[in-house]
Amino acid sequence: MLRTFKNLMQDESGATAIEYGLIAALVSVAAITALQAMGSSLDTIFGIVSTELNDAASGVQQTGTGG
């Protein structure tokens, strides 16, 4: 029984799995934070692109030069 307990205390495979889990959680939090920070600027950029495309499509339809 003492040998089993000693082997259990020396086994570090569980600690390694926990460390990998913590690293994955840290990377996930960093990615979420970065994407949230970029979210509003991306929303603005895509809004501008959408407006420009809609204006361009309206201009093509009005002149009748659409394909």
Steps between C-alpha positions, in 0.01 A plus 500: 500500500788737579657423161170580319473833683863582420443421130187713501686797647777472240263476203491841329286415196191658657692819574610521137140466381392776738780725374392446138142576599604824668705603197204430270272704725746791502530495121120491469457799731766694307334419167154600625636827638679583175196417287273711719739792471503463122125438478382859491760608246419201279131582528574855384716383211242249377227763536696739276564226245132403501392861448745547214386179331135595537570845355692347210220250431242781508707701254522207260126438518418867441722532193389168360853379436461191715594161363 
